[in-house]
């Protein structure tokens, strides 16, 4: 039988005890801190894309009734898991709309915002999976999620695209609020 000294045995015992006391995943908290203050070049890329889109929108004859981003409540009124769930749904929509086929010039302009929003969505999904995998949305959020689903089923892709791109800074604000967690007011 191998002989272990007291110190290595104590280290092994403590390691096993601490491992059981802090299961994997709980020591590593969900960090969305990089979204509290997005990097200026990311915001500039979103603004540039939005400006170009607004310029082309003036030339189109789209008539849309989508009021998806007009809510009677503020994001800060939601619980932290609700905020994350809200932003995840908004980012799902935003990334889907930015991935739609468009002119080559606008496709290139969408690349940086699309990459940024896709990464944020993946980070949010990871947080939900770690922190609140079985979270049920509040009544406010559930109602908005139903409104989102109805809009996806009834609105044209062009109207959803317009509404989403024109409200990207609201999505970024909601992302920031989710990242600030309890500090969002």
Backbone bond lengths (Angstrom), bond angles and torsions (degrees), N, CA, C in turn:
res aa  C-N    CA-C-N  psi(-1)  N-CA   C-N-CA  omega(-1)  CA-C   N-CA-C  phi
1 X - - - 1.449 - - 1.521 108.21 -
2 X 1.334 118.41 128.95 1.457 119.75 -179.45 1.521 110.97 -67.06
3 X 1.321 114.55 149.32 1.451 120.74 -178.32 1.525 109.77 -104.93
4 X 1.318 115.44 119.76 1.463 120.24 176.96 1.512 109.03 -103.53
5 X 1.330 115.90 139.81 1.451 120.20 175.71 1.528 110.05 -72.57
6 X 1.302 117.08 167.67 1.454 122.36 -177.74 1.527 112.35 -63.80
7 X 1.328 119.43 -44.89 1.462 122.65 -176.39 1.532 111.94 -63.29
8 X 1.338 120.01 -50.17 1.470 118.27 178.04 1.527 112.61 -61.21
9 X 1.332 116.58 -35.86 1.458 120.11 178.72 1.525 110.41 -65.47
10 X 1.322 117.14 -41.78 1.462 122.19 178.25 1.521 110.67 -63.17
11 X 1.322 117.58 -42.31 1.467 122.15 178.55 1.528 110.14 -61.80
12 X 1.332 116.98 -44.29 1.462 120.30 178.53 1.524 111.49 -62.77
13 X 1.323 116.41 -43.78 1.464 120.57 -179.16 1.528 111.13 -65.12
14 X 1.339 116.77 -44.37 1.461 120.01 178.54 1.525 111.56 -65.13
15 X 1.319 116.25 -40.60 1.462 120.18 178.61 1.514 111.63 -60.11
16 X 1.304 116.74 -43.76 1.466 120.92 179.08 1.523 110.69 -66.37
17 X 1.331 117.01 -39.86 1.465 120.71 179.62 1.521 111.13 -65.16
18 X 1.330 116.28 -45.90 1.463 119.70 179.99 1.527 111.01 -66.65
19 X 1.308 117.02 -35.95 1.460 120.58 177.98 1.512 111.15 -62.70
20 X 1.317 116.93 -38.39 1.464 120.31 178.66 1.523 110.93 -73.91
21 X 1.348 116.85 -35.21 1.463 120.42 -178.88 1.526 111.69 -71.54
22 X 1.319 117.32 -32.16 1.459 122.26 -179.13 1.525 109.02 -124.82
23 X 1.322 117.76 84.45 1.463 119.20 -179.18 1.515 111.37 -57.94
24 X 1.328 115.03 153.95 1.459 119.34 -179.46 1.515 109.82 -56.41
25 X 1.321 115.43 140.78 1.453 121.20 178.71 1.511 112.55 100.81
26 X 1.357 118.24 -29.25 1.447 118.41 -179.47 1.513 111.32 -83.46
27 X 1.328 117.76 -27.56 1.458 119.49 177.00 1.524 110.21 -69.96
28 X 1.302 116.63 -34.42 1.462 121.17 -179.14 1.525 108.08 -94.30
29 X 1.307 116.55 96.51 1.459 120.98 -178.74 1.517 110.37 -75.28
30 X 1.282 114.79 160.59 1.457 120.93 178.24 1.526 108.47 -72.53
31 X 1.295 116.37 122.02 1.457 119.83 -179.76 1.522 110.22 -118.11
32 X 1.309 114.55 116.22 1.460 121.44 175.20 1.524 109.65 -112.14
33 X 1.330 116.55 20.47 1.462 120.83 -173.16 1.520 113.48 -57.71
34 X 1.326 117.90 -29.76 1.468 118.85 -179.88 1.522 112.03 -66.32
35 X 1.336 117.45 -13.82 1.460 120.48 179.28 1.537 112.48 -97.76
36 X 1.338 116.59 -1.56 1.465 119.01 175.95 1.523 110.73 -66.00
37 X 1.312 115.84 -38.22 1.466 122.20 178.43 1.521 107.79 -138.75
38 X 1.334 117.14 85.46 1.473 119.04 -177.78 1.525 111.67 -56.43
39 X 1.311 115.50 149.73 1.460 123.04 -179.06 1.535 108.73 -60.65
40 X 1.338 117.71 136.12 1.467 120.24 -177.25 1.526 114.83 -53.77
41 X 1.326 118.69 -37.20 1.461 118.01 -178.27 1.529 111.74 -68.27
42 X 1.329 117.94 -26.00 1.472 120.36 174.79 1.529 109.86 -69.36
43 X 1.334 115.94 -43.34 1.467 120.03 179.09 1.525 111.32 -65.53
44 X 1.331 116.82 -38.66 1.471 120.48 177.95 1.519 110.97 -63.70
45 X 1.326 116.85 -39.81 1.469 120.43 179.41 1.527 110.49 -64.31
46 X 1.338 116.70 -40.78 1.471 120.50 177.29 1.521 109.86 -65.25
47 X 1.331 117.18 -44.26 1.468 120.68 -179.24 1.527 111.16 -63.54
48 X 1.314 117.13 -42.92 1.462 120.89 179.89 1.531 110.71 -62.26
49 X 1.316 115.92 -43.95 1.461 120.23 178.68 1.525 110.73 -64.03
50 X 1.312 116.63 -43.84 1.469 121.50 -179.44 1.524 110.08 -63.24
51 X 1.322 117.39 -43.52 1.469 121.03 179.01 1.521 111.19 -61.02
52 X 1.317 116.66 -45.29 1.463 119.45 179.79 1.533 110.05 -64.44
53 X 1.316 116.57 -40.32 1.461 120.29 179.36 1.531 110.41 -63.55
54 X 1.326 117.16 -44.06 1.469 120.06 178.51 1.519 110.99 -60.15
55 X 1.331 116.86 -37.75 1.466 120.53 177.94 1.515 112.13 -62.60
56 X 1.312 117.09 -40.43 1.463 119.58 178.65 1.523 111.27 -76.48
57 X 1.312 116.87 -28.88 1.472 120.50 178.25 1.516 110.95 -62.74
58 X 1.336 117.18 -37.15 1.465 120.55 -179.41 1.523 111.20 -62.03
59 X 1.323 116.46 -27.25 1.454 121.23 -179.03 1.528 112.61 -86.24
60 X 1.325 116.84 -12.86 1.463 119.26 -178.47 1.522 110.49 -94.08
61 X 1.307 115.56 166.93 1.470 119.68 -179.98 1.524 110.71 -113.34
62 X 1.316 117.04 35.13 1.471 120.99 179.59 1.516 110.65 -67.13
63 X 1.298 113.74 132.55 1.470 120.62 173.82 1.522 106.78 -118.37
64 X 1.307 115.75 107.63 1.461 120.27 -175.90 1.517 110.48 -120.41
65 X 1.315 115.16 145.95 1.459 121.54 178.14 1.519 112.15 -112.29
66 X 1.302 116.74 8.28 1.462 120.83 -176.55 1.525 110.13 -65.52
67 X 1.316 114.70 121.52 1.467 120.59 176.66 1.535 108.28 -123.12
68 X 1.292 113.84 37.96 1.453 121.79 -174.63 1.528 112.99 -60.10
69 X 1.308 116.73 -36.43 1.466 120.14 -175.59 1.532 112.96 -94.36
70 X 1.316 116.59 6.77 1.463 121.28 175.91 1.528 106.84 -97.54
71 X 1.315 115.26 105.88 1.463 120.47 -177.25 1.516 109.78 -121.40
72 X 1.312 115.35 153.95 1.466 120.40 -179.85 1.521 111.81 -88.62
73 X 1.306 116.89 1.37 1.458 121.38 -179.72 1.518 109.31 -129.90
74 X 1.328 114.16 159.22 1.464 120.30 178.67 1.516 109.18 -97.79
75 X 1.313 115.65 151.36 1.462 121.67 -179.45 1.531 110.60 -58.50
76 X 1.321 117.71 -37.32 1.466 121.92 -178.26 1.531 112.03 -63.15
77 X 1.329 118.01 -19.16 1.455 120.98 178.68 1.528 112.46 -75.12
78 X 1.323 117.38 -15.42 1.456 121.97 -178.96 1.524 110.93 -84.08
79 X 1.321 116.03 157.58 1.464 120.19 173.33 1.528 108.12 -68.27
80 X 1.323 117.12 162.60 1.467 120.61 -179.61 1.532 111.32 -58.48
81 X 1.347 119.79 -47.01 1.478 118.00 177.86 1.533 112.49 -62.31
82 X 1.334 118.06 -35.79 1.467 121.09 176.23 1.527 110.84 -63.61
83 X 1.328 116.98 -40.67 1.472 120.67 179.07 1.526 110.25 -61.33
84 X 1.320 115.37 -45.07 1.462 119.41 -179.48 1.529 109.72 -63.38
85 X 1.324 116.56 -42.27 1.463 121.20 179.58 1.531 110.86 -64.41
86 X 1.338 117.13 -40.74 1.460 122.30 177.54 1.521 110.68 -60.48
87 X 1.318 116.16 -51.16 1.465 120.48 -176.72 1.525 110.52 -66.83
88 X 1.313 117.27 -36.00 1.459 119.37 177.12 1.539 110.04 -60.60
89 X 1.323 117.27 -43.15 1.474 121.20 178.30 1.524 110.70 -66.24
90 X 1.336 117.13 -41.47 1.472 120.29 178.27 1.530 110.41 -63.18
91 X 1.337 116.22 -41.49 1.464 120.09 -179.64 1.530 111.59 -70.43
92 X 1.318 117.19 -33.52 1.473 119.79 173.64 1.523 109.79 -58.33
93 X 1.324 115.65 -47.19 1.463 120.57 179.29 1.525 110.69 -64.44
94 X 1.321 116.68 -47.67 1.471 120.85 -177.40 1.526 111.93 -60.65
95 X 1.324 117.34 -44.72 1.461 119.06 -179.25 1.525 111.13 -68.34
96 X 1.321 116.97 -35.78 1.472 119.78 177.12 1.525 110.46 -65.06
97 X 1.324 117.10 -40.60 1.465 120.44 -178.35 1.529 111.56 -71.90
98 X 1.331 117.01 -37.14 1.462 119.69 179.26 1.525 112.06 -73.59
99 X 1.316 116.54 -17.52 1.464 120.29 178.55 1.530 112.56 -88.08
100 X 1.336 117.13 -5.41 1.471 120.03 179.24 1.524 110.61 -64.01
101 X 1.315 116.58 148.48 1.471 119.54 177.22 1.534 110.60 -63.18
102 X 1.312 115.04 142.91 1.464 121.13 -179.95 1.527 107.74 -155.27
103 X 1.308 116.27 -170.07 1.466 119.85 179.35 1.523 109.64 -65.82
104 X 1.339 117.65 151.85 1.477 119.78 -179.77 1.533 112.59 -56.33
105 X 1.318 116.87 -39.36 1.470 120.32 -179.27 1.526 111.32 -63.44
106 X 1.341 116.13 -44.98 1.457 119.92 -178.94 1.528 110.89 -73.80
107 X 1.325 117.49 -30.78 1.463 120.84 176.13 1.524 109.90 -59.83
108 X 1.321 116.65 -44.73 1.457 120.20 179.38 1.528 111.42 -64.59
109 X 1.338 116.03 -40.18 1.462 119.94 -179.07 1.536 111.54 -66.13
110 X 1.307 117.25 -26.77 1.470 121.95 -178.92 1.528 112.93 -79.24
111 X 1.306 118.55 -17.76 1.465 121.38 -170.97 1.523 113.72 -58.17
112 X 1.312 118.39 -50.04 1.474 120.70 -178.12 1.536 111.12 -65.53
113 X 1.350 119.36 -50.32 1.469 118.06 177.31 1.528 112.34 -59.58
114 X 1.327 117.23 -39.33 1.461 120.47 -179.82 1.530 110.76 -63.14
115 X 1.311 117.90 -43.56 1.466 121.10 178.69 1.528 111.10 -63.19
116 X 1.327 116.81 -43.68 1.465 121.43 179.59 1.530 110.80 -62.50
117 X 1.327 117.10 -48.02 1.463 121.25 -177.85 1.530 111.40 -67.96
118 X 1.325 117.04 -35.04 1.461 120.80 177.54 1.525 110.24 -64.77
119 X 1.330 117.11 -43.40 1.470 120.74 178.44 1.524 110.47 -63.63
120 X 1.324 117.26 -42.68 1.465 120.38 178.55 1.530 110.50 -60.75
121 X 1.331 116.66 -43.09 1.469 120.84 179.36 1.531 110.63 -61.03
122 X 1.324 117.21 -43.46 1.465 120.35 179.81 1.531 110.87 -65.31
123 X 1.323 116.94 -39.81 1.471 120.41 177.39 1.529 110.58 -63.34
124 X 1.327 117.14 -41.50 1.469 121.03 178.78 1.528 110.95 -64.46
125 X 1.316 116.35 -41.33 1.471 119.35 178.40 1.520 110.97 -61.02
126 X 1.329 115.77 -40.58 1.455 119.62 177.26 1.514 111.90 -62.09
127 X 1.322 116.59 -39.51 1.468 120.83 178.78 1.520 111.31 -64.67
128 X 1.320 116.14 -45.41 1.459 119.33 -179.97 1.526 110.35 -62.37
129 X 1.322 116.62 -41.13 1.468 120.62 -179.11 1.529 111.04 -64.37
130 X 1.344 116.89 -35.68 1.466 121.00 -178.51 1.514 112.74 -83.68
131 X 1.328 117.47 -42.39 1.461 120.09 -169.13 1.520 114.92 -97.35
132 X 1.313 118.03 -35.56 1.468 119.44 -175.34 1.523 110.61 -147.08
133 X 1.331 117.07 61.98 1.463 119.17 -174.15 1.524 114.10 -64.02
134 X 1.321 118.32 -25.96 1.465 120.11 -178.19 1.530 111.81 -111.92
135 X 1.325 117.43 22.33 1.465 121.42 -178.20 1.527 111.21 -62.98
136 X 1.303 115.66 133.10 1.464 121.94 175.18 1.525 107.88 -103.43
137 X 1.344 118.01 129.54 1.461 120.23 -176.54 1.528 112.33 -66.28
138 X 1.322 114.53 150.05 1.466 120.80 176.26 1.534 109.18 -67.23
139 X 1.311 116.27 172.18 1.462 121.13 179.34 1.521 112.21 -60.01
140 X 1.332 117.15 -43.27 1.468 121.21 179.03 1.513 110.73 -58.88
141 X 1.325 115.99 -50.10 1.453 120.24 -177.08 1.527 110.74 -68.69
142 X 1.323 117.09 -40.83 1.461 120.16 179.62 1.538 110.14 -59.56
143 X 1.319 116.40 -42.04 1.472 120.74 177.99 1.531 110.71 -61.85
144 X 1.346 117.09 -43.42 1.467 120.17 179.64 1.520 110.87 -66.69
145 X 1.321 118.04 -40.02 1.458 121.04 178.58 1.532 111.22 -62.89
146 X 1.338 115.91 -36.01 1.466 119.78 175.60 1.524 110.48 -67.05
147 X 1.325 116.34 -40.14 1.469 121.55 177.39 1.536 110.11 -62.64
148 X 1.316 116.84 -40.45 1.463 121.78 176.90 1.526 110.45 -61.97
149 X 1.322 116.47 -46.49 1.466 120.04 -179.63 1.529 110.84 -63.15
150 X 1.332 116.85 -40.38 1.456 120.32 178.44 1.526 110.62 -63.90
151 X 1.322 116.80 -41.51 1.470 120.69 178.86 1.525 110.15 -63.21
152 X 1.323 117.62 -40.55 1.464 121.04 178.72 1.528 110.91 -62.85
153 X 1.340 116.67 -32.90 1.461 121.02 -178.29 1.525 113.43 -83.76
154 X 1.345 117.67 -25.62 1.466 119.43 -172.29 1.525 114.58 -112.50
155 X 1.320 117.98 -27.78 1.461 120.93 -177.01 1.519 110.88 -85.78
156 X 1.309 115.45 154.27 1.464 119.64 175.29 1.527 108.87 -73.36
157 X 1.320 115.43 157.56 1.469 120.12 177.29 1.526 109.70 -59.78
158 X 1.324 117.70 -37.24 1.461 121.30 179.30 1.513 112.88 -62.52
159 X 1.333 116.59 -40.91 1.470 119.63 178.44 1.522 111.72 -69.57
160 X 1.324 116.35 -41.19 1.467 118.96 177.01 1.522 110.79 -63.28
161 X 1.331 115.92 -41.59 1.458 120.94 178.36 1.528 110.22 -60.42
162 X 1.323 116.45 -48.23 1.475 120.93 -179.65 1.518 111.17 -59.07
163 X 1.320 115.73 -51.20 1.460 119.83 -177.86 1.519 111.03 -60.02
164 X 1.316 116.54 -42.39 1.464 120.50 -178.03 1.520 111.60 -66.96
165 X 1.322 117.37 -48.68 1.468 119.63 -177.93 1.525 110.80 -65.35
166 X 1.313 117.05 -39.58 1.468 119.67 179.98 1.524 112.43 -68.10
167 X 1.335 117.01 -20.13 1.469 120.72 -179.50 1.529 113.14 -112.25
168 X 1.331 117.15 21.01 1.468 119.40 -178.45 1.530 112.87 -61.41
169 X 1.314 117.46 -32.52 1.465 117.90 179.85 1.524 111.11 -72.29
170 X 1.315 117.93 -26.45 1.464 120.25 172.36 1.527 109.39 -68.01
171 X 1.328 116.64 -40.78 1.467 120.51 176.53 1.528 109.37 -61.13
172 X 1.328 117.27 -43.45 1.468 120.62 178.60 1.526 111.43 -64.88
173 X 1.327 116.77 -36.30 1.471 120.67 175.92 1.530 109.91 -63.92
174 X 1.331 116.36 -43.95 1.467 120.39 178.53 1.523 111.06 -64.04
175 X 1.329 116.85 -37.57 1.464 121.75 176.32 1.529 109.80 -62.24
176 X 1.308 116.50 -44.97 1.468 121.12 178.50 1.524 110.38 -60.84
177 X 1.328 116.39 -42.53 1.467 121.14 179.24 1.527 110.47 -62.15
178 X 1.315 117.32 -42.87 1.468 120.50 177.55 1.525 110.39 -63.44
179 X 1.330 116.86 -38.93 1.467 121.09 -179.49 1.526 111.72 -68.86
180 X 1.322 116.83 -33.21 1.469 120.65 179.68 1.526 112.23 -74.08
181 X 1.323 116.15 -15.16 1.456 123.03 178.51 1.525 110.87 57.29
182 X 1.322 118.73 -123.97 1.474 121.86 -176.35 1.529 112.79 -68.79
183 X 1.338 117.49 -18.86 1.472 120.85 -178.58 1.526 112.79 -78.59
184 X 1.314 118.70 -8.91 1.465 120.36 179.58 1.523 108.50 -74.47
185 X 1.311 115.04 126.13 1.485 119.62 179.36 1.508 111.01 -127.35
